Amino acid sequence: MGDYVPQITASSVQNPDHSSARILIVDDHAAVRAGLKHLISSRPGWSVCGEAENGAQALALALELKPSAIVMDISMPGIDGLEATRQIRQQLPNTEVLIVSQQ
């Protein structure tokens, strides 16, 4: 049995008004954020609306920017990605969160 890998499509992160997908990037490494920003920005209909380097910043920016999706690092100092995701999903239940990890 293979591992489940979710497919992210423009429609799965598109705003309800059919405008472009607004994505928040959260990672404590600037190089990773820059790489993700480049990849996301190259997709038609997707844009990076903000960047955070830790879970506390992610929560604050998510509440301010109300992104359609968040790419969240799982391991960060302070509030980690799992706890930040719990808090964000409680307050913004329609925001999709993709959790990433480096091993």
C-alpha distances in whole Angstrom, upper triangle without the diagonal:
4,7,9,12,15,18,21,24,28,28,25,28,31,34,35,38,36,37,35,32,34,32,32,31,31,31,33,33,36,34,31,32,34,31,30,33,33,30,30,34,33,31,33,34,32,35,35,37,37,36,36,35,35,33,37,38,35,36,39,38,36,38,41,39,37,34,31,29,28,26,27,26,25,27,31,34,36,34,30,28,26,29,31,28,29,32,32,30,32,35,33,31,30,30,26,25,22,22,22,22,23,22
4,6,9,12,15,18,21,25,25,23,25,28,31,32,35,33,34,32,29,31,28,29,28,28,28,30,30,32,31,27,29,31,28,26,29,29,26,26,30,29,27,30,30,29,31,31,34,34,33,33,32,32,31,34,35,32,33,36,35,33,36,38,36,34,31,29,26,25,23,24,23,22,25,28,32,33,31,28,25,24,27,28,26,27,30,30,28,31,33,31,29,28,27,23,22,19,19,19,19,20,19
4,6,10,13,16,19,22,23,20,22,26,28,30,33,31,32,30,27,28,25,26,24,24,24,27,27,29,28,24,26,28,25,23,26,27,24,24,28,27,25,28,28,26,29,28,31,30,29,29,29,28,27,31,31,28,29,33,32,29,32,35,33,30,28,26,22,22,20,20,20,19,21,25,28,30,28,24,21,20,24,25,22,23,27,26,24,27,30,28,26,25,24,20,19,16,15,15,15,17,16
4,6,9,13,16,19,19,17,19,22,25,26,29,28,29,27,23,25,23,24,23,23,23,26,27,29,27,24,25,27,24,22,25,26,22,22,26,25,23,26,25,24,26,26,28,28,27,27,28,27,26,29,30,26,27,31,29,27,30,32,30,28,25,22,20,19,18,18,19,18,21,24,28,29,27,23,20,19,23,23,20,21,25,24,22,25,27,25,22,22,21,17,16,13,14,14,16,18,18
4,6,9,13,16,17,14,16,19,22,24,27,25,26,23,20,22,19,21,20,20,21,24,24,26,24,21,21,23,21,18,21,22,18,18,22,21,19,22,22,20,22,23,25,25,24,25,25,25,24,27,27,24,25,29,27,25,28,30,27,25,22,20,17,17,15,16,17,17,20,23,27,28,26,22,19,18,22,22,19,21,24,22,21,24,26,23,21,20,19,15,14,11,12,12,14,16,17
4,6,10,13,13,11,13,16,19,20,23,21,22,20,17,19,17,18,18,19,20,24,24,25,24,21,21,23,20,17,20,21,17,16,20,20,18,20,19,18,20,20,22,23,23,23,24,24,23,26,26,22,23,26,25,22,25,27,24,22,19,16,14,14,13,15,16,17,20,23,27,28,25,22,18,18,21,20,17,19,22,20,18,22,23,20,18,17,16,12,11,9,11,12,15,17,19
4,6,10,11,9,11,14,17,19,21,19,20,18,15,17,16,18,18,20,21,25,25,25,24,21,21,22,20,17,19,19,16,14,18,17,15,16,16,15,18,19,21,22,22,24,25,25,24,27,27,23,24,27,25,22,25,27,24,22,19,16,13,15,14,16,18,19,22,25,28,30,27,24,20,20,23,22,19,21,24,21,20,23,24,21,19,17,16,12,13,11,13,14,17,19,21
4,7,8,6,7,10,14,16,18,16,16,14,11,13,12,15,15,17,19,23,23,23,22,19,18,20,18,14,16,17,13,11,15,15,12,13,13,11,14,15,18,19,19,21,23,23,22,25,24,20,22,24,22,19,22,24,21,19,15,12,10,12,11,14,17,18,22,23,27,28,25,23,19,19,22,21,18,20,22,19,18,22,22,19,17,15,13,10,11,9,12,13,17,19,22
4,5,5,7,9,12,14,16,13,14,12,10,13,13,16,17,19,21,25,25,25,24,21,20,21,19,16,16,17,14,12,14,14,10,11,10,10,13,15,18,20,21,23,25,26,25,27,26,22,24,26,23,21,23,24,21,19,15,12,11,14,14,17,20,22,25,26,30,31,28,26,22,23,25,23,20,23,24,21,20,23,23,20,19,16,14,12,13,12,16,17,20,22,25
4,6,6,6,9,12,13,10,10,8,7,10,11,15,16,19,22,26,26,25,24,22,20,21,19,16,16,16,14,11,12,12,9,8,7,7,11,13,15,18,20,22,25,26,25,27,25,22,23,25,22,19,22,22,19,17,14,11,11,13,14,18,21,23,26,27,31,31,29,27,23,24,26,24,21,24,25,21,20,24,23,19,19,15,14,12,14,14,17,19,22,24,27
4,5,5,8,9,11,8,10,9,8,12,13,17,19,21,24,28,28,28,28,25,23,24,22,19,19,20,17,14,16,16,12,12,10,10,14,16,17,20,22,24,27,27,26,28,27,23,24,25,23,20,22,23,19,17,14,11,11,15,16,19,23,24,28,29,32,33,30,28,24,25,26,24,21,23,24,21,19,22,22,18,17,13,13,12,14,15,19,20,24,27,29
4,6,9,10,13,11,12,11,9,12,12,15,17,19,22,26,26,26,26,23,21,23,22,18,18,20,17,14,16,17,14,14,12,11,14,16,17,19,20,22,25,25,23,25,24,21,21,23,21,18,20,21,18,16,13,9,9,12,14,16,20,21,25,26,29,30,27,25,21,21,23,21,18,20,21,18,16,19,19,16,14,11,10,8,11,12,15,17,21,24,27
4,6,9,11,10,10,9,6,8,8,11,14,16,19,23,24,24,24,21,19,20,19,16,16,17,15,12,14,15,12,12,10,9,11,12,13,15,17,19,22,22,21,23,21,18,18,20,17,15,17,18,15,12,9,6,6,9,11,14,18,20,23,24,27,27,24,23,19,20,21,19,16,19,19,16,15,18,17,14,13,10,8,7,10,11,14,16,20,23,26
4,6,8,6,7,6,4,8,10,13,16,19,22,26,26,26,26,23,21,22,21,18,17,18,17,13,14,15,12,11,8,8,10,13,13,16,19,21,24,25,23,25,23,20,20,21,19,16,18,18,15,12,10,7,8,12,14,18,21,23,27,27,30,30,27,26,22,23,24,22,19,21,22,18,17,20,19,15,15,11,10,10,13,14,18,20,24,27,30
4,5,5,6,7,6,8,10,13,17,19,23,26,28,27,27,25,22,23,23,20,19,21,19,16,16,18,15,14,10,10,12,13,13,16,19,21,24,25,23,24,22,19,19,20,17,14,16,16,13,10,9,6,9,13,16,19,22,24,28,28,30,30,27,26,23,24,24,21,19,21,21,17,16,19,17,13,13,10,10,11,14,16,20,22,26,29,32
4,5,8,10,10,11,14,17,20,23,26,30,31,30,31,29,26,27,27,24,22,24,23,19,20,21,18,17,13,14,15,17,16,19,22,24,27,28,26,27,25,22,21,22,20,17,17,18,15,12,12,9,12,16,19,22,25,27,30,31,33,33,29,29,25,26,26,24,21,22,22,19,17,19,18,14,14,10,11,13,16,19,22,25,29,32,35
4,6,9,10,12,15,18,22,25,28,31,32,31,32,30,27,28,28,25,23,25,24,20,20,21,19,16,13,14,15,17,16,20,23,25,29,29,28,28,26,24,23,24,21,19,19,19,16,14,13,11,15,18,21,24,28,30,33,33,35,35,32,31,28,29,29,26,24,25,25,21,20,22,20,17,17,13,14,16,19,21,25,27,31,34,37
4,7,8,11,14,18,21,24,27,31,31,30,31,28,26,26,26,23,21,22,21,17,17,18,15,13,9,11,13,16,16,20,23,25,29,29,28,29,27,24,24,25,22,19,20,20,17,15,13,11,14,18,20,23,27,29,32,32,35,35,32,31,28,29,30,27,24,26,26,22,21,24,22,18,18,15,15,16,19,20,24,26,30,32,36
4,7,9,12,16,19,22,25,29,29,28,28,26,23,23,24,21,19,20,19,15,15,16,14,11,8,9,10,13,13,17,20,23,26,27,27,27,25,22,23,23,20,18,19,18,15,14,12,10,13,16,19,22,26,28,31,31,34,34,31,30,27,28,29,26,24,26,26,22,21,24,22,18,19,15,15,16,18,20,23,25,29,31,35
4,6,9,13,16,19,22,26,26,24,25,23,20,20,20,17,15,16,15,12,11,13,10,8,4,5,7,10,11,14,17,20,24,25,25,26,23,20,21,22,18,17,19,18,14,13,10,9,11,14,16,19,23,25,28,28,31,31,29,28,25,26,27,24,22,25,25,21,21,24,22,18,19,15,14,14,17,17,21,22,26,28,31
4,6,10,13,16,19,23,23,22,22,20,17,18,18,15,13,15,14,10,10,12,10,9,6,5,6,8,9,12,15,18,21,22,21,23,20,17,18,19,16,14,16,16,12,11,8,6,7,10,12,16,19,22,25,25,28,28,26,24,21,22,24,21,19,21,21,17,17,21,19,15,16,13,11,11,13,14,17,19,22,25,28
4,7,10,13,17,20,21,19,20,18,15,16,17,13,12,14,14,10,10,13,12,12,9,6,5,6,5,9,11,14,18,19,18,19,17,14,15,16,12,11,13,13,9,8,5,5,7,9,11,14,17,20,23,22,25,25,23,22,19,21,22,18,17,20,19,15,16,19,17,14,15,13,10,11,12,13,16,18,21,24,27
4,6,10,13,16,17,16,17,15,12,13,14,10,9,12,12,8,9,13,12,13,11,7,6,5,6,7,9,11,14,16,15,17,15,12,14,14,11,10,13,13,9,9,5,6,5,5,7,10,14,17,19,19,22,22,20,19,16,18,19,16,14,17,17,14,15,18,17,14,15,13,10,9,10,10,13,14,18,20,24
4,7,10,13,14,14,15,13,10,12,13,10,9,13,13,10,12,15,15,16,14,11,9,6,6,5,6,8,11,12,12,13,11,8,10,11,8,7,11,11,8,9,6,8,6,5,6,8,11,14,16,16,18,19,16,16,13,15,16,13,12,16,15,12,14,17,15,13,15,14,10,10,9,10,12,13,16,18,22
4,7,10,11,10,12,9,6,9,10,7,7,11,11,9,11,15,15,17,16,12,10,7,8,6,5,6,8,10,11,13,11,8,12,13,10,10,14,14,12,13,10,12,9,6,5,6,8,12,14,13,16,17,15,14,11,14,16,13,12,16,16,14,15,19,18,16,18,17,13,12,10,10,10,11,13,15,19
4,7,9,10,12,9,7,11,12,10,10,14,14,13,15,18,18,21,20,16,14,11,11,9,6,5,6,7,8,10,8,6,10,12,10,10,14,15,13,14,12,14,11,7,6,5,6,9,10,9,12,13,12,10,8,12,13,10,11,14,14,12,15,18,17,16,18,18,14,13,10,10,9,10,11,13,17
4,5,7,9,7,6,10,11,10,11,14,15,14,17,19,20,23,22,18,17,13,14,11,8,7,5,6,9,12,10,9,13,14,13,14,17,18,17,18,16,17,14,11,8,6,5,8,8,7,10,12,12,10,9,12,14,12,13,16,17,15,18,21,20,20,21,21,17,16,13,12,10,9,10,11,14
4,6,9,8,8,11,13,12,14,17,17,18,19,22,23,26,26,22,20,16,17,14,10,8,4,6,9,11,10,11,14,15,15,16,19,20,19,20,19,21,18,14,12,10,8,10,8,6,8,11,11,10,10,14,15,13,15,18,18,18,20,23,23,22,24,24,21,20,17,16,13,12,12,12,15
4,6,5,6,9,10,11,12,14,16,17,18,20,22,25,25,22,20,16,18,15,11,10,7,10,13,15,14,14,17,18,17,19,22,22,21,22,21,22,19,16,13,12,9,12,11,9,11,14,15,13,13,17,18,17,18,21,22,21,23,26,26,25,26,27,23,22,18,17,15,13,12,11,14
4,5,5,6,9,10,10,12,14,15,16,18,20,23,24,20,18,14,16,13,9,9,8,11,15,16,14,14,18,19,17,19,22,21,20,22,20,22,19,16,14,13,12,15,14,12,14,17,17,16,16,20,21,19,20,23,23,22,24,27,27,25,27,27,23,22,19,18,17,15,15,14,17
4,5,5,6,9,10,11,12,14,15,17,19,22,23,20,18,15,17,15,12,13,11,14,17,20,17,17,21,22,20,21,24,24,22,24,21,23,20,17,14,14,13,16,15,14,17,20,20,18,18,21,23,21,22,25,26,24,26,29,29,27,29,28,25,23,20,18,17,15,14,13,16
4,5,5,6,8,10,11,12,14,16,17,21,21,18,16,14,16,14,11,11,10,13,15,18,16,15,19,20,18,19,23,23,21,22,19,20,17,14,11,11,10,13,13,13,15,18,18,16,15,18,20,18,19,22,23,21,23,26,26,25,26,25,22,20,17,15,14,11,11,10,14
4,5,5,6,9,10,10,12,14,16,19,19,15,13,10,12,10,7,9,8,12,14,16,14,13,17,17,15,16,20,19,17,19,16,18,15,12,10,10,10,13,14,13,16,18,18,16,14,18,20,17,17,21,21,19,21,25,24,22,24,23,19,18,15,14,13,12,13,13,17
4,6,5,6,9,10,10,12,15,18,19,15,13,11,13,11,9,11,12,15,18,20,17,16,20,20,17,19,22,21,19,21,18,19,17,15,12,14,13,17,17,17,19,21,21,20,18,22,23,21,21,25,25,23,25,28,27,25,27,26,22,21,18,17,17,15,16,16,19
4,5,5,6,9,10,11,13,17,18,15,14,12,15,14,12,14,14,17,19,22,19,18,21,22,20,20,24,24,21,22,19,20,17,15,12,14,13,17,17,17,20,23,23,20,18,22,24,22,21,25,26,24,25,28,28,26,27,26,22,20,18,16,16,13,14,14,17
4,5,5,6,8,10,11,15,15,12,11,9,12,12,10,12,13,15,17,20,17,15,19,20,17,17,21,21,18,19,16,16,13,11,9,11,11,15,16,16,20,22,21,19,16,19,21,19,18,22,23,20,22,25,25,22,23,22,18,16,14,12,13,11,13,13,17
4,6,5,6,8,10,13,14,10,8,6,10,9,9,12,13,16,18,20,17,15,19,19,16,16,20,19,16,17,14,15,13,12,10,13,14,17,19,18,21,23,22,20,18,21,23,20,20,23,23,21,22,26,25,22,24,22,18,17,16,14,15,14,16,17,21
4,6,5,6,9,12,14,11,10,9,13,13,12,15,17,20,21,24,21,19,22,23,20,20,24,23,20,21,17,18,16,15,13,16,16,20,21,21,24,26,25,24,21,24,26,24,23,27,27,24,26,29,28,25,27,25,21,20,19,17,18,16,18,18,22
4,6,5,7,11,12,10,10,10,14,14,14,17,18,20,22,24,22,20,23,24,21,20,24,23,20,21,17,17,15,14,12,15,16,19,21,21,25,27,26,23,21,23,26,23,22,26,26,24,24,28,27,25,25,23,20,18,17,15,16,15,17,17,20
4,5,6,9,9,6,6,7,11,12,12,15,17,19,20,23,20,17,20,21,18,17,21,20,17,17,14,13,11,11,10,13,15,19,21,21,24,26,24,22,19,22,24,21,20,23,24,21,22,25,24,21,22,20,17,15,14,13,15,14,17,18,22
4,5,8,9,6,5,7,10,12,13,16,19,21,22,24,21,19,22,22,19,18,22,21,17,18,14,14,14,14,13,16,18,22,24,24,26,28,27,25,22,25,27,24,23,26,26,23,24,27,26,23,24,22,19,18,17,16,18,18,21,21,25
4,6,9,8,8,10,14,16,16,20,22,24,25,27,25,22,25,26,22,22,25,24,21,21,18,17,16,16,15,19,20,24,26,26,29,31,30,28,25,27,29,27,25,29,29,26,27,30,29,26,27,24,21,20,20,18,20,19,22,22,26
4,6,6,8,11,14,16,17,21,23,25,25,28,25,22,25,26,22,21,24,24,20,20,16,15,14,15,15,18,20,24,26,27,30,31,30,28,24,26,29,26,24,27,28,25,25,28,28,24,24,21,19,17,18,17,19,19,22,23,26
4,6,8,12,14,17,19,23,25,27,28,29,27,24,26,27,23,22,25,24,20,20,17,15,15,17,17,21,23,27,29,30,33,34,32,30,27,29,31,28,26,29,30,26,26,29,28,25,25,22,20,18,20,19,22,22,25,26,30
4,7,10,12,16,18,21,24,26,26,28,25,22,24,24,21,19,22,21,17,17,14,12,13,15,16,20,23,26,28,29,32,33,30,29,26,27,29,26,24,27,27,23,23,26,25,21,22,18,17,16,18,18,21,22,25,27,30
4,7,9,12,14,18,20,22,22,24,21,19,21,21,18,17,19,19,15,15,11,10,10,12,13,16,19,22,25,25,28,29,27,25,22,24,26,23,21,24,24,21,21,24,23,19,20,17,15,14,15,15,18,18,22,23,27
4,6,9,12,15,18,20,21,22,19,17,19,19,15,15,17,16,13,13,10,10,10,11,12,16,18,22,24,23,26,27,25,24,21,23,25,21,20,24,23,20,21,24,22,19,20,18,15,15,15,15,18,18,22,23,27
4,6,8,11,14,17,17,18,15,13,16,16,12,12,15,14,11,12,9,10,10,9,10,13,15,19,21,20,23,23,22,21,18,21,22,19,18,21,21,18,19,22,20,18,20,17,14,14,14,14,16,17,19,21,25
4,7,11,14,16,16,17,14,12,14,13,9,10,12,11,7,9,7,10,10,10,12,14,17,20,22,20,22,23,21,21,18,21,21,18,17,21,19,16,18,21,18,16,18,16,13,14,14,15,17,18,21,23,27
4,7,10,13,13,14,10,9,12,11,7,9,12,10,8,10,9,12,11,10,11,12,14,18,19,17,19,19,18,18,16,19,19,16,16,19,18,15,17,20,18,16,19,18,14,15,14,15,16,17,20,21,25
4,7,9,11,12,9,8,11,11,8,10,13,12,11,13,11,14,12,10,10,10,12,15,16,14,16,17,16,15,14,17,17,14,15,18,17,15,18,20,19,17,20,19,16,16,14,14,15,15,17,18,22
4,6,8,8,5,5,9,9,7,9,12,12,12,14,13,15,13,10,10,9,10,13,13,11,12,13,12,12,11,15,15,11,13,16,15,13,17,19,18,17,19,20,16,16,14,15,14,14,16,17,21
4,7,9,7,7,11,12,11,13,15,16,16,17,16,19,16,13,12,10,9,12,11,8,9,10,11,11,11,14,14,12,14,17,16,15,18,21,20,20,22,22,19,19,16,16,14,14,14,15,19
4,6,5,6,9,10,11,12,14,15,16,17,16,19,16,13,12,9,9,10,9,6,7,7,7,7,8,11,11,9,11,14,13,13,16,18,18,18,20,21,18,18,15,15,13,14,14,16,18
4,5,5,6,9,10,10,12,14,15,15,15,17,15,12,12,9,9,9,9,7,8,7,5,6,6,9,8,5,8,11,10,10,13,14,14,15,17,19,15,16,13,14,12,13,14,17,19
4,5,5,6,9,10,11,13,14,15,16,18,17,14,15,12,13,13,13,10,10,8,6,9,10,12,10,7,11,12,10,10,14,15,14,15,18,19,17,18,15,17,16,17,18,20,23
4,5,5,6,8,10,10,12,13,14,17,15,12,13,12,13,14,14,11,11,10,9,11,11,14,12,9,12,14,12,11,15,16,15,15,18,19,16,17,15,17,16,17,18,20,23
4,6,5,6,9,10,10,11,11,13,12,9,10,8,10,12,13,11,12,12,9,10,9,11,11,7,9,12,10,8,12,14,13,12,15,16,13,13,11,13,13,14,16,19,22
4,6,5,6,9,10,10,11,14,13,11,13,11,13,14,15,13,14,12,10,11,10,12,10,6,8,10,7,6,10,11,9,10,13,14,12,14,12,15,14,17,19,21,24
4,6,5,6,9,10,12,15,15,13,15,14,16,17,18,16,16,14,12,14,13,15,13,10,12,13,10,9,13,13,11,12,15,16,14,16,15,18,18,20,22,24,27
4,5,5,6,8,9,12,12,10,13,13,15,17,18,16,17,16,14,15,14,16,15,11,13,15,12,10,13,15,12,12,15,15,13,15,14,16,17,18,21,23,27
4,5,5,5,6,9,9,8,11,11,14,16,18,17,18,17,14,15,13,15,14,10,10,12,10,7,10,12,9,8,11,12,9,11,11,14,15,17,20,23,26
4,6,6,8,11,12,12,15,15,18,19,21,19,20,18,16,17,16,17,15,12,12,13,10,8,10,11,8,8,11,12,10,13,14,17,18,21,23,26,29
4,6,9,12,13,13,16,17,19,21,23,21,22,20,18,19,18,20,18,15,15,17,14,11,14,15,11,11,15,15,13,16,16,19,20,22,25,28,31
4,6,9,11,11,14,15,18,21,23,21,22,21,19,20,18,20,19,15,15,17,15,12,14,16,13,11,14,13,11,14,14,17,19,21,24,26,30
4,7,9,10,13,15,18,20,22,21,23,22,19,20,17,18,18,14,13,15,13,10,11,13,10,8,11,9,8,11,12,15,17,20,23,26,29
4,5,7,10,12,16,18,21,20,22,22,19,19,16,18,18,14,13,16,14,11,12,14,12,9,11,9,7,9,10,12,15,17,21,23,27
4,7,11,13,17,19,22,22,24,24,21,20,17,18,19,16,14,16,16,12,12,15,13,10,10,7,5,6,9,11,14,17,21,24,27
4,7,9,13,15,18,19,22,22,19,17,14,15,16,14,11,14,14,11,11,14,14,10,11,9,5,5,6,8,11,13,17,20,23
4,6,10,12,15,15,18,18,16,14,11,12,14,11,9,12,13,10,11,14,14,11,12,11,7,6,5,6,8,10,14,17,20
4,7,10,13,13,17,18,15,13,10,12,14,12,10,14,15,12,13,17,17,15,15,14,11,9,6,5,6,7,10,13,17
4,6,9,10,13,14,12,9,6,9,11,9,8,12,13,11,12,16,16,15,15,16,12,10,7,6,5,6,9,12,15
4,6,7,11,12,11,8,6,9,11,10,10,13,15,14,15,18,19,18,19,19,16,14,10,9,6,5,6,8,12
4,7,10,11,10,6,4,6,9,9,9,12,14,14,15,18,19,19,19,20,17,15,11,10,6,6,6,9,11
4,7,9,9,6,6,8,10,11,12,14,16,16,18,20,21,21,22,23,20,18,15,13,10,9,7,9,10
4,6,7,5,7,10,10,10,12,15,15,16,18,20,21,21,22,24,20,19,16,15,12,11,10,11,13
4,6,6,9,12,12,11,14,16,16,17,20,21,22,23,24,26,23,22,19,18,15,15,14,15,16
4,6,9,11,10,10,13,14,14,15,18,19,20,21,23,25,22,22,19,19,17,17,16,18,19
4,7,8,6,6,10,11,10,12,15,15,16,18,19,21,19,19,16,17,14,15,15,17,19
4,6,6,6,9,10,11,12,14,16,17,18,19,21,18,17,14,14,11,12,11,14,16
4,6,5,6,9,10,10,12,14,15,15,16,18,15,14,10,10,7,9,10,13,15
4,5,5,6,9,10,11,12,15,15,15,17,15,13,10,11,8,10,11,14,16
4,5,5,6,9,10,11,13,14,15,17,15,15,12,13,11,14,14,18,19
4,5,5,6,9,10,11,12,13,15,13,13,10,12,11,13,14,18,20
4,5,5,6,8,10,10,10,12,10,10,7,9,8,12,14,17,20
4,6,5,6,9,10,10,13,11,12,10,12,12,15,17,20,22
4,6,5,7,9,10,13,12,13,12,14,14,17,19,22,25
4,5,5,6,7,10,8,10,9,12,13,16,18,22,24
4,5,5,5,8,7,8,8,12,13,16,19,23,25
4,6,6,10,10,12,12,15,16,20,22,26,28
4,6,9,9,12,13,16,17,21,23,27,30
4,6,6,9,10,14,16,19,22,26,29
4,6,8,10,14,15,19,22,26,28
4,6,9,13,16,19,22,26,29
4,6,10,13,16,19,23,26
4,7,10,13,17,20,23
4,6,10,13,17,19
4,6,10,14,16
4,7,11,13
4,7,10
4,6
4
